[in-house]
Amino acid sequence: MRKILIVGAGQSGLQLALGLQSQGYEVTLMSNRTADEIRSGRVMSTQCMFHTALQHERDLGINFWESQAPKIEGLGVSVAGPESQRLIDWLGTLDGYAQSVDQRVKMAGWMETFAQRGGQLVIHGAAVSDLDYFSRTYDLVLVSAGKGELVSMFGRDASRSPYSEPQRALAVAYVHGLGPRPEHPDVEAVRCNLVPGVGEMFIMPTLTTTGRADILFWEGIPGGPLDVFQGVKDPSEHLALTLELMEKFLPWEYARATKVELTDANGTLSGRYAPTVRNPIGRLPGGGLVLGVADVVVANDPITGQGSNSASKCAASYLASITEHGDKPFDEAWMRQTFDRYWDTAQHVTKWTNAMLGVPPEHVLNLIGAAGQLPPVANRFANGFNDPADFESFFYDPDKTAAYLASVTDASPVPAGE
Ligand SMILES: Cc1cc2nc3c(=O)[nH]c(=O)nc-3n(C[C@H](O)[C@H](O)[C@H](O)COP(=O)(O)OP(=O)(O)OC[C@H]3O[C@@H](n4cnc5c(N)ncnc54)[C@H](O)[C@@H]3O)c2cc1C
């Protein structure tokens, strides 16, 4: 059977490894950390995944935490005004629920499953020189090492990467004890709170190592009032800062956060990175070729919560490209086609995410505002997180936005007085 090496045991590498393994491929998975190190390590993401991405996991029978993880049925948006009042507040309904399973739980569990099923697991932080050797002994080498150092093998695609600097400073805290939202206490939801000119806060339920929890996630415009987490090493200080900023900018969210405590000493994360699309094929010093997967080749800012979704979609797409290729060589042309097939989906994620990082134009503000009066608009916006290609029809072009809003208003006129 064909021998495949996968370097990096995250969402994409593990999903692909388990998928290939179930089809009889001889898979070696290289990880720079053991399952226990991942499980007891630092949180890595907020990893909210929507229906299509979750379905890829169900298709492989690896949705092990689906019954325990909170089912996120709504996605809401609030916009803060200059006096920290809530100018806009609505909740859209997702057609299929979303879920967040702490990557510490999921990746550790998947890694153990891969090994139990007879997979070859190598604990080693791969260097380019290792890959040079392995590219000669495997039929295919896939690099799914996220935003780590191995990305240096893949050149930046400037035509697809409008930003060369990080656009947000990220600060995450996993907490227990967050109160329900008074407006919809029984609906689990992701809340996107926009603070114009300052940044965003995302709040969502998750399943973590200590059970159900909530994540408080600030995205701050660099140099602004939220960009204060760099160098904060003490987790309690990180949480105190998170809450202080919530009290200042989002008092309605702070009101339900007064009793929170961190889930664990590793429940905080801060950092920043520049969103980057790369050339998908890495050329090794010895002439061998490797194919980049997910974040290695398309890393978007988490402002739209798409990276894990994209990693799942990339793994599913590559799995199909590999199995459909049969016994033919995994040459450069195949690698290019394989990436292009994934890019058909990924390009919409990149376009939308990069748009959300900029200052919203007037027609987008109108759209977000109109969603407060028009539930179909709120629902469509919310479901765009599952399929960002849909934004093409109503988000970017002012004329298309106006036509869409007119069509919804005609179908369901806003009651007088609103
Ligand atoms: C703060 C934050 C919030 C986020 N929120 C969301 C969200 O809500 N929804 C969403 O969909 N996405 C979100 N994302 C993005 C998402 O987490 C990533 O895009 C996704 O995990 C990428 O998957 P991946 O498989 O490409 O890489 P990763 O999940 O990063 O996995 C890469 C793995 O490779 C390992 N590795 C690195 N170098 C080596 C090496 N040399 N040798 C061996 N192993 C190596 C790493 O340790 C890691 O285990 C968020 C990201 C951040 C930072």
The ligand as an SDF file (V2000), in Angstrom:
LIG
                    3D

 53 58  0  0  0  0  0  0  0  0999 V2000
   -6.7470   32.5810   19.1240 C   0  0  0  0  0  0  0  0  0  0  0  0
   -7.2520   31.7250   18.0060 C   0  0  0  0  0  0  0  0  0  0  0  0
   -8.6070   31.4740   17.8830 C   0  0  0  0  0  0  0  0  0  0  0  0
   -9.0790   30.6820   16.8440 C   0  0  0  0  0  0  0  0  0  0  0  0
  -10.4160   30.4370   16.7410 N   0  0  0  0  0  0  0  0  0  0  0  0
  -10.8990   29.6680   15.7490 C   0  0  0  0  0  0  0  0  0  0  0  0
  -12.3010   29.3730   15.6420 C   0  0  0  0  0  0  0  0  0  0  0  0
  -13.1170   29.7640   16.4890 O   0  0  0  0  0  0  0  0  0  0  0  0
  -12.7060   28.6090   14.6170 N   0  0  0  0  0  0  0  0  0  0  0  0
  -11.8420   28.1150   13.6980 C   0  0  0  0  0  0  0  0  0  0  0  0
  -12.2780   27.4130   12.7740 O   0  0  0  0  0  0  0  0  0  0  0  0
  -10.5190   28.3690   13.7650 N   0  0  0  0  0  0  0  0  0  0  0  0
  -10.0230   29.1260   14.7700 C   0  0  0  0  0  0  0  0  0  0  0  0
   -8.6890   29.3620   14.8670 N   0  0  0  0  0  0  0  0  0  0  0  0
   -7.7810   28.8230   13.8520 C   0  0  0  0  0  0  0  0  0  0  0  0
   -7.4950   27.3410   14.0280 C   0  0  0  0  0  0  0  0  0  0  0  0
   -7.1690   27.0290   15.3570 O   0  0  0  0  0  0  0  0  0  0  0  0
   -6.3570   26.9180   13.1030 C   0  0  0  0  0  0  0  0  0  0  0  0
   -6.5230   27.5220   11.8560 O   0  0  0  0  0  0  0  0  0  0  0  0
   -6.3310   25.4020   12.9220 C   0  0  0  0  0  0  0  0  0  0  0  0
   -6.0270   24.7760   14.1380 O   0  0  0  0  0  0  0  0  0  0  0  0
   -5.2890   25.0290   11.8620 C   0  0  0  0  0  0  0  0  0  0  0  0
   -5.2060   23.6510   11.7640 O   0  0  0  0  0  0  0  0  0  0  0  0
   -3.8850   23.0000   11.1580 P   0  0  0  0  0  0  0  0  0  0  0  0
   -4.1400   21.5420   11.1010 O   0  0  0  0  0  0  0  0  0  0  0  0
   -3.5030   23.6820    9.9120 O   0  0  0  0  0  0  0  0  0  0  0  0
   -2.7210   23.3540   12.1770 O   0  0  0  0  0  0  0  0  0  0  0  0
   -2.6130   23.2350   13.7530 P   0  0  0  0  0  0  0  0  0  0  0  0
   -3.9370   22.9270   14.3630 O   0  0  0  0  0  0  0  0  0  0  0  0
   -1.8850   24.4480   14.1970 O   0  0  0  0  0  0  0  0  0  0  0  0
   -1.6840   21.9580   13.9740 O   0  0  0  0  0  0  0  0  0  0  0  0
   -0.3200   21.9400   13.6570 C   0  0  0  0  0  0  0  0  0  0  0  0
    0.3710   20.9210   14.5240 C   0  0  0  0  0  0  0  0  0  0  0  0
    1.7040   20.7030   14.0270 O   0  0  0  0  0  0  0  0  0  0  0  0
    2.6060   20.6960   15.1100 C   0  0  0  0  0  0  0  0  0  0  0  0
    3.9330   21.0680   14.6050 N   0  0  0  0  0  0  0  0  0  0  0  0
    4.4110   22.3000   14.3370 C   0  0  0  0  0  0  0  0  0  0  0  0
    5.6870   22.2340   13.8570 N   0  0  0  0  0  0  0  0  0  0  0  0
    6.0030   20.9180   13.8270 C   0  0  0  0  0  0  0  0  0  0  0  0
    7.1590   20.2210   13.4170 C   0  0  0  0  0  0  0  0  0  0  0  0
    8.2370   20.8580   12.9510 N   0  0  0  0  0  0  0  0  0  0  0  0
    7.1750   18.8610   13.5230 N   0  0  0  0  0  0  0  0  0  0  0  0
    6.0850   18.2040   14.0000 C   0  0  0  0  0  0  0  0  0  0  0  0
    4.9600   18.8210   14.3830 N   0  0  0  0  0  0  0  0  0  0  0  0
    4.9030   20.1640   14.2880 C   0  0  0  0  0  0  0  0  0  0  0  0
    2.0030   21.6790   16.0960 C   0  0  0  0  0  0  0  0  0  0  0  0
    2.4630   21.4660   17.4060 O   0  0  0  0  0  0  0  0  0  0  0  0
    0.5200   21.3390   15.9680 C   0  0  0  0  0  0  0  0  0  0  0  0
    0.1710   20.2730   16.8030 O   0  0  0  0  0  0  0  0  0  0  0  0
   -8.1700   30.1340   15.8940 C   0  0  0  0  0  0  0  0  0  0  0  0
   -6.7960   30.3700   16.0280 C   0  0  0  0  0  0  0  0  0  0  0  0
   -6.3410   31.1550   17.0770 C   0  0  0  0  0  0  0  0  0  0  0  0
   -4.8640   31.3960   17.2040 C   0  0  0  0  0  0  0  0  0  0  0  0
  1  2  1  0
  2  3  1  0
  2 52  2  0
  3  4  2  0
  4  5  1  0
  4 50  1  0
  5  6  2  0
  6  7  1  0
  6 13  1  0
  7  8  2  0
  7  9  1  0
  9 10  1  0
 10 11  2  0
 10 12  1  0
 12 13  2  0
 13 14  1  0
 14 15  1  0
 14 50  1  0
 15 16  1  0
 16 17  1  0
 16 18  1  0
 18 19  1  0
 18 20  1  0
 20 21  1  0
 20 22  1  0
 22 23  1  0
 23 24  1  0
 24 25  2  0
 24 26  1  0
 24 27  1  0
 27 28  1  0
 28 29  2  0
 28 30  1  0
 28 31  1  0
 31 32  1  0
 32 33  1  0
 33 34  1  0
 33 48  1  0
 34 35  1  0
 35 36  1  0
 35 46  1  0
 36 37  1  0
 36 45  1  0
 37 38  2  0
 38 39  1  0
 39 40  1  0
 39 45  2  0
 40 41  1  0
 40 42  2  0
 42 43  1  0
 43 44  2  0
 44 45  1  0
 46 47  1  0
 46 48  1  0
 48 49  1  0
 50 51  2  0
 51 52  1  0
 52 53  1  0
M  END
$$$$
